[in-house]
Amino acid sequence: MNYTNSLQTDLINLIKNAKNIIISTHINPDGDGIGSMLALYNYTTLLGAKVNCIINDFVPKNLKFLNGASLIEQYSPSRHNNFFKKADLIIIVDLNDSSRLGDIETPLSKSTAYKIVIDHHTNPKDFANYYYIDTNSAATGQLVWNLFQLDPEFKLTKDIAEALYTAIVTDTGSFRYPRTNSSIHNIIAQLIDAGADPTYLYDQIYNQSSFNVIKLLGIALSNLKLAYDGRVCVMQISSNDFRDTSTNYKDTEFFVERTLSIEGVLIGVLITE
């Protein structure tokens, strides 16, 4: 395992020299995964590479506004296995265990392409050639930004700024989680200057829930349970709850964060059937 904890120019050079790139992220993708993917997509296409974004699931509704989101494809063996054979570079963001790729794990393991993992979670599994992992980072989007800074020719476009802003704002809980620091806010300032509008982006990410999703949230909040002297809050959603509101588990993004607004709660858990 080539484990990289500090910025390495060979990673950005590897990305810049690739011709056929696949970018992917974990199952049930969130803002950090999709935002980091699309920042890399917009960057690598400007370099002239042929880039395919492939995931196991669909793009969440609240992230479809991002430039390039419509080009992200749901993995199909008949359509995409040949892409993995032709790729010379595969970039995996926001995960460090290939099992969290879902069905994509199989063609990934068979591909002869160089594989880069960019992530901020602990305990990486050995399945790639290069790892850029920093567990002190608040979001994978922050690490993608740091990589871009190694390219003296990098130009921050509005599309890249919006993707990275989305990645960082969602994984920091709108800048309230512990690893939010001055470095994060310095990055955000530059993204705003490049065209990332905080008001517009917040509205697109957080204020696009359907009436049925809000009904589901109400059911979930009515069933909260506390444990360990109020330090743990458990939110449960049954299959009946999904059926009664015509929703599914993909509609539960940001639900569990509501548990952390309860006084004394340190850990929130969402369990779905």
N, C-alpha and C positions, 0 to 999 in steps of 0.2 A: 504494500500500500504506500503510495506516494502521498503522505499527509502534509498539507500545506496550511500552516496556521498564520503565516504572514503573507503579505501581498507578494506575488511573484510575477515578474514581467513575462516569464515563459508561458504563463496561462493566457495572458491577453494576446501574446504573439501566436499561440496555437489557435485561438479563436479567429484572429485576423487572417490567418493563412488558410483556414478551412474553406472548402468549396461547397460541400453538401452537409448541411447541419440539421440535426433534429434537436428540438428543445421540448422538454416534458417536465411535469410535476406530479404531485401525489394525487391519489384518489380523493374524491370529494374536495376539489381544489378551492382554496380560499383566496383572499385578496393578495396576500404576499406571494403565493405560488403563481397566480395568473399575472399579477403585476410584474414580477421578476421575469417571467417568461416573455412578456410582451416588450419589456425594456430591451432585453437581449435580442428579440426578434427585430425590433426597429433598428437597433444598432447594427446587427449583422447584415441585414438587407441593404443598408446604406453602404456597407463594405463590398457589396456585389455578390455575396454568397447566396446559394439556393437554400432556403430555410423552410422547414416544415415543423409546425407546432402540433404535437400529438399528445392527447391525454386519454385516460381511461373513461372519463365521464364528460358531461356537458359543461360548458362555461356557465357559472351561476348568472341568473338574470341580471343581478345588480352590477355585474362587471362587463356586460356585453357592449357597453358604450365605449370602452377603450379601443383605440385604434389597433387593428390587427386581431381583435377578439373574434371577428366573424371568420377568420382564416384558421382558427384553432379547430382541429378535427378530432372526432372521437375515434379511438383506435379500432380498426377493422383488420383482421389478419390478411384477408384476401387483397386488401388495398394497400396496406402499409408495411407488410413484412419485407417487400422489395425495397422500400425506402431505407429500412434499417440495414439491408445488405449493401446499399450504395453509399450510405453515409460515411464520411471520414471523421466526423466529430458529433458526439451526442452530449448535450449539456442537460444535467438534471438539477433542478432548483427546488429548494425548500423541503428536502428530505434526504436522509442518509441511509435508508434501508430500502433495497430494491423491491421488497415485497409490497411496499406502499405504492408501487406503480400499477398494481393490479395486473391485468393481462399483458401489459407492456413489458413486464419483467422478462418474459420468455424471449421475445425478439431482441431485447437489449442484451441479454446474456450471450446470445449467439452472434451478435454483431462484432466485427473486427475493428470498428471505429474507435478512436480515442474517446474516453469517457471522462467528463469533468463533473464533479459534484460541488455545488455552491449551496451552503446551508449554515444554519446557526443552532442546530440541535445537537445534543450529546450522543455519545456511543455510536459512532458511525460503523456501518458494516462494510466489509471489503468486497466491492463489486465494480469499482471504477479505477481509472489510471491516475487521476489527480483529484485531490480534495482541497477545496478552499473552504474551511470551516472555522468559524469564530463564534464560540458559544456566548461570548460577551456582547455580541451584536443584537440589537433589538429586532431586526428583521433581515431576511435574505436580501430584500431590496437594498438595504444599506451596503451589503457586501458587493452586490452588482454595481452599485455606484462607485465603490472603492476601486473595483477592477477597471471601470471606465476611466478613472483618473490616471491610470498607467499608460493610456494611449494619448500621446501628445497631439494626435490629430482628432481626438474626440470632440464632437460638437453636440451640445445638449439641445435637442429639439423639444418642441411642445409635447409630441407624442411620447417620447421617452420620459419627460418630466411628469406627465400625468400617470404613466404606468408605475414609476418609482414612488410617486406620492401615494398612490393607491396601496402599493405594497407596504409602505412604512406606516401609513396612518392606520391601516387595519390591524397590523401585527403589534402595534404599540397601544391598541385600545384607544385610539385618538389621542396619543401622546400622554397616557396616564400610567402606563405600566413601568415597573422599576428600572428597566434598562434604557428608558428614555433619558437622554442627557443632552448636553450642549452640542455635541457632534451631530446628533440627529437633527436638532433645530437649525444648525448651520447648513446641513444638506437640504432641509426643507426650504430654507430661505432661497437657496439657489434654484430649486425646482419651481418655486413660485415666480421668481424673476424670469424663468424661462417659459412661463405661460400656464403653469398648473394653478388653477383657480380654486382655492380652498372651499369657497361657498358652493360652487358648481359641483366639485368632486364629492363633497359631503352629501349633497342632495342626491347625486346619482348612486352613491354607495349605500347610504343608510335610509333614504326616504322614498324607496320605490317598492315597498312591500304591498302585496295585494291585500284586499279585505280579508280573504280567507287565511292568509298567513298571520295577520294580526289576531284573528279569532283563535288560531292554533296557539299563538303566544299566550293569549289569555288563559287557555286551558292549561298550558304548561306552568304558568305562574300560579294558578289555583291549586296545583298539585305539589308544590315545593315541600321538601322535608329537610329538616336540619339534623345534623349528627355531630358527635364529638364536641359537645358543649357549644354548639352554634358556630363552630369554625368551618364546617363543611356543609354545603347546601347541594342537595340532589334534585335535579329537574328530570321528570319522567314523562315520556310521550309514548302512548300505546299505538298499535296499528289501528285501533278503532278511532283514536283521535285524528290520525291522518285521513282515514276514510271519511269521517264525519265532516271534515273541513276541506276535502278534495285537495290535500297537500301531500308532500312526502318528505323524507329526511333531508333532502337538499334544501328545503325551505327553512331550515333551523339555524342558518348562519347567524351568528351574533346572539342567539338565544341565551347561551350559557353565561355570557357576559353580564346578563341582568342579575344573576345570583350574587355577583361581587359588589352590587350596590347595597346589599344588606349589611347592616352594622355587625361587625364581628366575624363575618365570613371571609376566610382566607382562600378556600378552595371551592370552585364550582364544578359540578359534574352533571353532564347531560347524558341520559340513557334513553335511547330510542329503540322501539321494537320494530 
